[in-house]
Amino acid sequence: MKLKTSLSVFISALVVFLIASCNEPKSKQKGKPVIAFLDAFVDETIAQAKEGFYKALANNGFSESDTSITILYRNAQGDIPTLTQACDYFISEKVDLIATNAT
């Protein structure tokens, strides 16, 4: 009897988890694109490239200031495990585009 109750609780928890994991991220629910930008480390040249990317988006009608897109930004600070974790985060958020500047 105890096994049957435990199995029932486990199945119920599994169903709740599956339903919750099917929901889209809140930023996607609003219907606007989500852009992820990832830097491997801090560098002035890379920062200028990132700003150029943002400006190119704005010149084509996509800007966070007018709420036409959502931009997620992460910087790995030169740490490979942090870089991997940031990539995994963007993938889990189901972003529309992941942009980065390698050099």
N, C-alpha and C positions, 0 to 999 in steps of 0.2 A: 504494500500500500504506500509506503514511504517513497519507493522508487517511482511509482506512478505519479505521485504529487510532484516530485522533483522533476520528472520528465515534463510534466504539464507546465511547470514554472519556466523551465528552460525553453520550451517551444514558444511560450507566450513572450518571453524576453527576446527571442530570436525574431519573431514576427514584428515586434515593436522596433527593433533595431533595423530591420530591413526596410520598413516603411519610412523611418526617419532618414535613412541613408539615401533614399530615392529623391528627397527634396533637393531642389537646386539651391545654390548659394543665394543669399539675400540680394546681392548685387545683380545677379542674373534674373531674378524675379521681376525686377523693374523694367526689363526689356532692353537695357542698354549694354553695349559691348564692354567687356572687361579685358583690359590690357595689363599684362604683367611685365615689369622691367626688372632685370636682375643684373647687378654689378658683382663682379668677382672680388674686387678690392676698391679702396678709396684712391682716386687719382683725379687731378684737376682736368686732365684731358678727357678722361672718361665722363666726368661730370658735364663737361661742355657737350660731348656727344649725346648724352642723355637729354640735356636741355634742347639740343637741336632736334632730337626725335620728338619731344613734346611739342616743340614749335611747329614741326612738320604736321603733326596730328592736328594742331589748332588751325593751321593754314588750310586744312582740308575739312574743317567743320567739326572736329572732335576735341573737346576740352572738358576738363573736370570743372572749370569755373562756370560753364554753362550747363553742367550736368548731363552732357551728351555721352560721356564715357566714364568708366571707373578705372583708375590706375592703381594697381598694387605695386609697391616697390620694396625690394629687399636688397641688402648689401651683405655679402658673405665675409667681408673684412679679411680676405685672403685665406680663409679657412675652408678647405675642401669639404669636410663634413657639413659645415653650415651651408655651403653652396648646394650640396646634394639635398639637404633638408628644405631649402628654399624652393628648389625645383619640384620636389615632392609636394610641397604646399600648393604651388601654382597648379600642378596637375590635379590635385584633389579638389581645388576650387573650380576646376573646369573652365579656366579662362579662355578667351577667344584667341589670344595671341600672347606668346612669351617673346619678349625682345631682350636682347643683351648686347653688350659691346665687349668683345673678347680682348681687345688691345687698346 
